Amino acid sequence: MDTLFGRAEKTGRVEECPIFPLSGYLQVIRPANAVVAGLAGIVGFLMATGTLSPGVAWVFLVVFLVTAGGNAINDYCDVEIDRINRPGRPIPSGLVDRDSVLSYSAVLFLAGLAISFAMNPLCVAIAGFNTFLLVWYAVSLKRTPGAGNIAISYLTASIFVFGAAYAGVDTAVRVLPIALVTFFAMLARELWKDAEDVSGDAAGGASTLPVRMGVYPVIRLGFAFLVVAIGASVVPCLWWGLPYLAGIAVVDALILWTALRVLSCRTPECLKETRGTSLVKYAMFASLVVFSLSALFL
C-alpha cells in the first residue's frame, strides 16, 4: 500500500508504492474533525466580540493544524491497538508508513505554532500548551483513569478561549462561562461513554474510571458535572439578558432531562438505551447556537 517513502509491508511482503499517498495522509488527520474544531475557534471569537474579521482565518488555521497534528500522532501511538480494533485505518492497513506519520504530525504541529506567532502571546501560549497536551495524551495520558477524560474535555473547551483570545485577554475572559459549560458537559459525556464500554474495557485490561469505581458512581459523577455545566450556562445572562436566558433554558431543560434519565440507570445496557451521550452532544451543539445568536444580536 501507499507510503510517503515508497515502501510498505503488507501480509509479510514488501511492495513498491506511489510516492505521495494523498488519501492516507488526509485520512490520518481526520479532516472533518479538524475543520469542525477550526470553526469552533471562529465561534469563540464571534461569541466574545459579536462580530467577525478577516483575521479569524489565523484562528481557523492554527486550530485546524494543531488538531490535525493531534489526530495524526494519536494514530501513530495507537497502531498496535488499531491493528486489532480498526485494521482499516491508514497505518495498520499499510496505506501510510508509521514513521512518516510521526514526521507529518510534527510538521502540522510546528506549522500551527508558527502561525500562532502572527497573533498574540496568549494565543501562542494556548497553542503551545495544547500541542504539548495532545502529545502527552497520545503517548500516555489517555491510559490514566480520569486524566484522559479531563484532557479531552479541556482541549475541546479551550478552542473557544483560543478564538476569543485573538481579540485580547478581556474578551477571552468573557467566554470562560461558555468554556466551562463545554468542559463539564464534555467531561460528563466522556465518563458516560466509558461507562457504556465498561465490559469490553474490563475484558481488555483497560483501567478506566468505571472499571475502577463501578458504573453507577461514574453515572452520578457525570450527573454532578452536568449540573455544574447548567449553572455555568446561566452566567452570560448578566450581559446578554433575559432573551439569552430564555434560549439557554430550553437547552438546559434538555440536559437536565437527559441527566435524570441516565441517573436512573445502573448498567451499561440501560445507559446505552437512554442515548444519554448522544443527547448531551446534541445539547452542546444547541447551546453553541444560542451562544452565537446571543453574541450577534444581544
C-alpha positions as CSV (number, residue, x, y, z in Angstrom):
1,M,0.0,0.0,0.0
2,D,1.0,3.7,-0.3
3,T,3.6,5.3,1.9
4,L,5.4,8.6,1.8
5,F,8.8,6.9,1.3
6,G,7.7,4.4,-1.4
7,R,7.6,1.2,0.6
8,A,5.3,-0.6,3.0
9,E,4.8,-4.0,4.4
10,K,1.5,-5.9,4.0
11,T,0.9,-9.5,4.8
12,G,4.5,-10.2,5.2
13,R,5.9,-8.9,1.9
14,V,7.3,-5.5,0.8
15,E,5.7,-3.7,-2.0
16,E,6.6,-0.7,-4.2
17,C,4.2,2.1,-3.6
18,P,3.3,5.5,-5.0
19,I,5.4,8.4,-3.7
20,F,2.7,10.6,-2.4
21,P,-0.4,8.8,-0.9
22,L,-2.6,11.8,-0.5
23,S,-5.6,9.8,0.6
24,G,-3.8,8.2,3.6
25,Y,-2.3,11.4,4.8
26,L,-5.7,13.1,4.5
27,Q,-7.4,10.3,6.4
28,V,-4.9,10.3,9.3
29,I,-5.7,13.9,10.3
30,R,-9.5,13.2,10.3
31,P,-10.2,16.4,8.2
32,A,-13.8,16.7,9.2
33,N,-12.9,16.7,12.8
34,A,-10.1,19.3,12.3
35,V,-12.4,21.5,10.2
36,V,-15.1,21.5,12.9
37,A,-12.5,22.3,15.5
38,G,-11.3,25.3,13.4
39,L,-14.9,26.5,13.0
40,A,-15.3,26.3,16.8
41,G,-12.4,28.6,17.2
42,I,-14.1,31.1,14.9
43,V,-17.3,30.7,17.0
44,G,-15.3,31.5,20.1
45,F,-14.1,34.8,18.5
46,L,-17.7,35.6,17.5
47,M,-19.1,34.9,20.9
48,A,-16.5,37.2,22.5
49,T,-16.8,40.1,20.1
50,G,-20.2,39.8,18.4
51,T,-18.5,40.2,15.0
52,L,-16.1,38.6,12.6
53,S,-12.9,39.9,10.9
54,P,-10.6,38.6,8.3
55,G,-8.0,37.8,11.0
56,V,-10.2,34.8,12.2
57,A,-8.6,32.9,9.3
58,W,-5.5,32.7,11.6
59,V,-7.7,31.2,14.4
60,F,-9.1,28.6,12.0
61,L,-5.7,27.6,10.6
62,V,-4.0,27.2,14.0
63,V,-6.8,25.2,15.5
64,F,-7.1,23.1,12.3
65,L,-3.3,22.3,12.1
66,V,-2.9,21.6,15.8
67,T,-6.0,19.3,15.9
68,A,-4.7,17.6,12.7
69,G,-1.3,17.0,14.3
70,G,-3.0,15.6,17.4
71,N,-5.1,13.2,15.3
72,A,-2.0,12.0,13.4
73,I,0.1,11.4,16.5
74,N,-2.8,9.6,18.1
75,D,-2.9,7.1,15.2
76,Y,0.9,6.8,15.5
77,C,0.7,5.8,19.1
78,D,-2.4,3.6,18.8
79,V,-1.1,1.5,15.8
80,E,-0.9,-1.8,17.8
81,I,-4.5,-1.4,19.1
82,D,-5.7,-0.3,15.7
83,R,-4.2,-3.5,14.1
84,I,-6.8,-5.4,16.2
85,N,-9.8,-3.0,16.6
86,R,-9.5,-0.8,13.4
87,P,-7.3,-2.5,10.8
88,G,-8.7,-0.3,8.1
89,R,-7.1,2.8,9.4
90,P,-4.2,4.3,7.3
91,I,-1.3,3.0,9.3
92,P,-2.4,-0.6,10.1
93,S,-3.8,-1.0,6.6
94,G,-0.4,-0.1,5.1
95,L,-1.7,3.0,3.4
96,V,0.9,5.2,5.1
97,D,4.2,4.5,6.8
98,R,4.1,4.8,10.6
99,D,7.3,6.8,10.9
100,S,6.3,9.2,8.2
101,V,3.1,9.9,10.1
102,L,5.2,10.9,13.1
103,S,7.1,13.3,10.9
104,Y,3.8,14.5,9.4
105,S,2.4,15.2,12.8
106,A,5.4,17.2,13.8
107,V,5.2,19.3,10.7
108,L,1.5,20.0,11.4
109,F,2.2,21.0,15.0
110,L,5.1,23.3,14.0
111,A,3.0,24.9,11.3
112,G,0.2,25.6,13.7
113,L,2.6,27.0,16.3
114,A,4.4,29.2,13.7
115,I,1.1,30.8,12.6
116,S,0.1,31.5,16.2
117,F,3.1,33.8,16.4
118,A,1.3,36.1,14.0
119,M,-1.4,36.5,16.6
120,N,-0.6,37.5,20.2
121,P,1.3,36.0,23.2
122,L,-1.9,34.5,24.8
123,C,-2.7,32.6,21.6
124,V,0.9,31.4,21.4
125,A,0.7,30.1,25.0
126,I,-2.6,28.3,24.4
127,A,-1.4,26.8,21.1
128,G,1.9,25.7,22.7
129,F,0.3,24.1,25.8
130,N,-2.4,22.4,23.7
131,T,0.3,20.9,21.4
132,F,2.2,19.6,24.5
133,L,-1.1,18.2,26.0
134,L,-2.1,16.4,22.7
135,V,1.3,14.7,22.5
136,W,1.2,13.7,26.2
137,Y,-2.4,12.4,25.8
138,A,-1.4,10.3,22.8
139,V,1.7,8.9,24.4
140,S,0.4,8.1,27.9
141,L,-2.3,10.3,29.4
142,K,-5.2,8.5,27.7
143,R,-4.4,5.4,29.6
144,T,-4.6,7.2,33.0
145,P,-8.1,6.8,34.6
146,G,-9.9,10.1,34.5
147,A,-6.9,12.1,33.3
148,G,-7.6,11.3,29.7
149,N,-11.2,12.4,30.0
150,I,-10.2,15.7,31.6
151,A,-7.6,16.3,28.9
152,I,-10.1,15.8,26.1
153,S,-12.7,18.0,27.9
154,Y,-10.1,20.8,28.4
155,L,-8.9,20.6,24.8
156,T,-12.5,20.9,23.5
157,A,-13.3,23.9,25.8
158,S,-10.0,25.7,25.2
159,I,-10.8,26.1,21.5
160,F,-13.4,28.7,22.3
161,V,-11.0,30.5,24.6
162,F,-8.3,30.5,21.9
163,G,-10.7,32.0,19.4
164,A,-11.7,34.7,21.9
165,A,-8.0,35.3,22.9
166,Y,-7.3,36.5,19.4
167,A,-9.3,39.7,20.3
168,G,-7.4,40.1,23.6
169,V,-7.3,38.9,27.2
170,D,-10.5,40.8,28.2
171,T,-12.6,39.0,25.5
172,A,-11.0,35.6,26.4
173,V,-12.3,36.1,30.0
174,R,-15.8,36.8,28.6
175,V,-16.1,33.3,27.1
176,L,-15.0,31.5,30.2
177,P,-18.6,30.6,31.2
178,I,-19.1,29.1,27.8
179,A,-15.8,27.2,28.1
180,L,-16.9,25.9,31.5
181,V,-20.2,24.6,30.1
182,T,-18.3,22.8,27.3
183,F,-15.7,21.4,29.7
184,F,-18.2,19.9,32.2
185,A,-20.7,18.7,29.7
186,M,-17.9,17.1,27.7
187,L,-16.4,15.5,30.8
188,A,-19.8,14.0,31.7
189,R,-20.2,12.6,28.2
190,E,-16.7,11.2,28.2
191,L,-17.3,9.4,31.5
192,W,-20.6,8.0,30.4
193,K,-19.1,6.8,27.2
194,D,-16.5,4.9,29.3
195,A,-19.4,3.5,31.4
196,E,-21.1,2.2,28.3
197,D,-17.9,0.4,27.3
198,V,-17.0,-0.9,30.7
199,S,-17.5,-4.6,29.9
200,G,-15.2,-4.5,26.9
201,D,-12.7,-2.3,28.7
202,A,-12.5,-4.7,31.7
203,A,-12.1,-7.7,29.4
204,G,-9.3,-5.9,27.5
205,G,-7.5,-4.8,30.7
206,A,-8.2,-1.1,30.3
207,S,-8.3,0.7,33.6
208,T,-11.0,3.3,33.1
209,L,-12.9,5.1,36.0
210,P,-16.0,2.9,35.5
211,V,-13.8,-0.2,35.7
212,R,-12.2,1.0,38.9
213,M,-15.2,2.7,40.6
214,G,-18.2,0.9,39.1
215,V,-20.8,2.1,36.6
216,Y,-23.3,3.9,38.9
217,P,-20.7,6.0,40.8
218,V,-19.5,7.3,37.4
219,I,-23.0,7.9,36.2
220,R,-23.6,10.0,39.4
221,L,-20.3,11.9,38.8
222,G,-21.4,12.7,35.3
223,F,-24.7,13.9,36.6
224,A,-22.9,16.3,39.0
225,F,-20.7,17.7,36.2
226,L,-23.8,18.4,34.1
227,V,-25.4,20.3,37.0
228,V,-22.3,22.4,37.1
229,A,-22.5,23.0,33.4
230,I,-26.1,24.2,33.7
231,G,-25.1,26.6,36.4
232,A,-22.2,28.0,34.3
233,S,-24.6,28.4,31.3
234,V,-26.7,30.9,33.3
235,V,-23.8,33.4,33.9
236,P,-23.9,35.0,30.4
237,C,-27.4,36.3,31.1
238,L,-25.6,39.0,33.1
239,W,-24.6,40.7,29.8
240,W,-27.0,39.1,27.3
241,G,-30.1,39.4,29.5
242,L,-33.4,37.7,29.6
243,P,-33.6,36.7,25.8
244,Y,-30.4,34.7,26.3
245,L,-31.8,33.2,29.5
246,A,-34.9,32.1,27.7
247,G,-33.0,30.4,24.9
248,I,-30.5,28.6,27.1
249,A,-33.2,27.5,29.5
250,V,-34.6,25.2,26.7
251,V,-31.1,23.7,26.2
252,D,-30.6,23.3,30.0
253,A,-34.0,21.6,30.3
254,L,-32.9,19.0,27.7
255,I,-29.6,18.5,29.6
256,L,-31.4,18.1,32.9
257,W,-34.0,15.7,31.4
258,T,-31.2,13.6,29.9
259,A,-29.2,13.6,33.1
260,L,-32.2,12.4,35.1
261,R,-32.8,9.6,32.7
262,V,-29.3,8.5,32.9
263,L,-29.2,8.8,36.7
264,S,-31.9,6.1,36.9
265,C,-29.5,3.6,35.2
266,R,-27.3,1.0,37.0
267,T,-26.0,-0.9,34.0
268,P,-24.1,-0.1,30.7
269,E,-27.1,-1.5,28.7
270,C,-29.5,0.9,30.4
271,L,-27.2,3.8,29.8
272,K,-27.0,3.0,26.1
273,E,-30.7,2.7,25.9
274,T,-31.1,6.3,27.2
275,R,-28.9,7.6,24.4
276,G,-27.6,10.0,27.0
277,T,-24.2,10.5,25.4
278,S,-25.8,11.4,22.0
279,L,-28.4,13.7,23.7
280,V,-25.7,15.6,25.6
281,K,-23.8,16.1,22.3
282,Y,-26.9,17.5,20.6
283,A,-27.5,19.8,23.6
284,M,-23.9,21.1,23.3
285,F,-24.5,21.9,19.6
286,A,-27.8,23.6,20.6
287,S,-26.0,25.7,23.2
288,L,-23.5,26.9,20.7
289,V,-26.4,28.1,18.5
290,V,-27.8,30.0,21.5
291,F,-24.4,31.5,22.4
292,S,-23.7,32.6,18.8
293,L,-27.1,34.1,18.2
294,S,-26.8,36.0,21.5
295,A,-23.4,37.3,20.6
296,L,-24.7,38.6,17.3
297,F,-28.0,40.1,18.3
298,L,-27.9,40.9,22.0
